[in-house]
Amino acid sequence: MSDILSPAQEAILDYLLANTDPDSYLVATVSARDAAPYILTTLRPVLTFGGFSGGDNVVDVDQLAQMVADGELRFVLADDGFARQKREIGAWLTDNCTTIIIPGATQSRLASNPMPRPGGPGQANVLYDCGNQWSS
């Protein structure tokens, strides 16, 4: 599909494209670094909770819940450090969203190593589906 994406990212992207409304955010991530390959490949909007580097507070829990309820956002892609960086959002995701397993690309948060892995963010991706709870 693209020289920009790794095989794991391609698998995630295929799933996201098949399961998102073209007029909504493709996915939400912590930082622009995590979002960039998806934006460059699809030209679709990707929400970054932490802005460029992941440290900003772009969206809070209430805003996230409203975006999900309004159908603007369905999926959140997180890595090992997400729950530590964005504690309230991480807790909301765990309580309100379903973990999606894409073989070779994502893993269950329960199975992920609680310590960051060598190589930095993106090593243990967890894809949360927050849209199922709001559909009727």
C-alpha positions as CSV (number, residue, x, y, z in Angstrom):
1,M,0.0,0.0,0.0
2,S,2.6,2.5,1.1
3,D,6.3,2.8,1.7
4,I,5.5,5.0,4.7
5,L,3.7,2.2,6.7
6,S,5.2,-0.8,8.3
7,P,3.4,-4.1,7.7
8,A,1.8,-3.8,11.2
9,Q,0.6,-0.3,10.4
10,E,-0.8,-1.5,7.1
11,A,-2.8,-4.1,8.9
12,I,-4.2,-1.5,11.3
13,L,-4.9,0.9,8.5
14,D,-6.8,-1.8,6.5
15,Y,-9.0,-2.4,9.6
16,L,-9.6,1.3,10.2
17,L,-10.5,2.0,6.6
18,A,-13.0,-0.9,6.6
19,N,-14.6,0.3,9.8
20,T,-14.7,4.1,9.9
21,D,-17.0,6.6,8.3
22,P,-15.0,8.6,5.7
23,D,-16.2,11.8,7.2
24,S,-14.9,11.1,10.7
25,Y,-11.5,10.9,12.2
26,L,-9.6,7.8,11.0
27,V,-8.2,7.2,14.5
28,A,-6.8,9.0,17.5
29,T,-3.2,8.7,18.7
30,V,-1.0,10.2,21.4
31,S,1.3,12.3,19.2
32,A,1.7,13.6,15.7
33,R,4.6,11.2,15.3
34,D,2.2,8.3,15.7
35,A,-0.4,9.9,13.5
36,A,1.8,11.1,10.6
37,P,2.0,7.8,8.6
38,Y,-1.7,7.4,8.7
39,I,-2.4,11.0,7.6
40,L,0.2,10.9,4.8
41,T,-1.1,7.6,3.5
42,T,-4.8,8.4,3.6
43,L,-5.1,12.2,3.8
44,R,-7.7,11.5,6.5
45,P,-7.8,13.5,9.8
46,V,-6.2,11.8,12.8
47,L,-6.7,13.2,16.3
48,T,-3.6,13.6,18.4
49,F,-4.4,13.7,22.1
50,G,-1.1,15.1,23.0
51,G,-0.4,17.4,20.1
52,F,2.9,17.2,18.3
53,S,5.0,15.4,20.8
54,G,2.4,13.8,23.0
55,G,2.8,16.1,26.0
56,D,0.0,18.6,25.3
57,N,-3.6,18.3,26.6
58,V,-5.6,18.6,23.3
59,V,-8.6,16.7,24.3
60,D,-9.9,15.8,27.8
61,V,-12.1,12.8,28.8
62,D,-15.4,14.7,28.5
63,Q,-14.4,16.0,25.0
64,L,-13.4,12.5,24.0
65,A,-16.7,11.0,25.2
66,Q,-18.6,13.7,23.3
67,M,-16.7,13.1,20.1
68,V,-17.4,9.4,20.4
69,A,-21.1,10.0,21.1
70,D,-21.3,12.4,18.2
71,G,-19.8,9.8,15.8
72,E,-16.7,11.9,15.1
73,L,-14.3,9.3,16.5
74,R,-14.5,5.6,16.9
75,F,-10.9,4.2,17.3
76,V,-8.0,5.1,19.5
77,L,-4.5,3.6,18.9
78,A,-2.4,3.6,22.0
79,D,1.1,2.3,22.9
80,D,2.6,1.0,26.1
81,G,3.0,4.4,27.6
82,F,-0.4,5.9,26.8
83,A,-2.1,5.1,30.2
84,R,0.8,6.8,32.0
85,Q,0.8,9.9,29.7
86,K,-3.0,10.4,29.6
87,R,-4.2,8.6,32.8
88,E,-7.9,9.8,32.7
89,I,-8.2,9.1,29.0
90,G,-6.5,5.7,29.5
91,A,-9.0,4.8,32.2
92,W,-11.9,5.9,30.1
93,L,-10.8,3.8,27.2
94,T,-10.4,0.7,29.5
95,D,-13.8,1.2,31.0
96,N,-15.8,2.2,27.8
97,C,-14.1,0.7,24.8
98,T,-13.4,-2.7,23.4
99,T,-9.9,-3.9,22.6
100,I,-9.5,-5.0,19.0
101,I,-6.8,-7.5,18.2
102,I,-5.3,-7.4,14.7
103,P,-2.9,-10.3,14.4
104,G,0.7,-9.1,14.1
105,A,-0.3,-5.5,14.6
106,T,-1.9,-5.0,18.0
107,Q,-2.2,-6.8,21.3
108,S,-4.5,-6.8,24.2
109,R,-3.7,-4.3,26.9
110,L,-3.8,-7.1,29.4
111,A,-1.1,-8.9,27.6
112,S,1.1,-5.9,27.1
113,N,4.2,-5.3,29.1
114,P,3.6,-2.6,31.8
115,M,7.1,-1.3,31.2
116,P,8.0,0.6,28.0
117,R,9.8,-1.6,25.5
118,P,13.1,-0.8,23.9
119,G,12.5,1.2,20.7
120,G,10.0,3.7,22.1
121,P,6.4,4.2,21.4
122,G,4.4,2.0,19.1
123,Q,6.0,-1.2,20.2
124,A,2.9,-2.7,21.7
125,N,-0.1,-1.1,20.0
126,V,-3.6,-1.5,21.4
127,L,-6.5,-0.5,19.2
128,Y,-9.6,0.5,21.1
129,D,-13.1,0.5,19.5
130,C,-15.2,3.1,21.3
131,G,-18.0,3.2,18.7
132,N,-19.9,-0.1,19.5
133,Q,-21.3,1.2,22.8
134,W,-23.0,4.2,21.1
135,S,-24.6,2.4,18.2
136,S,-28.2,1.5,18.4
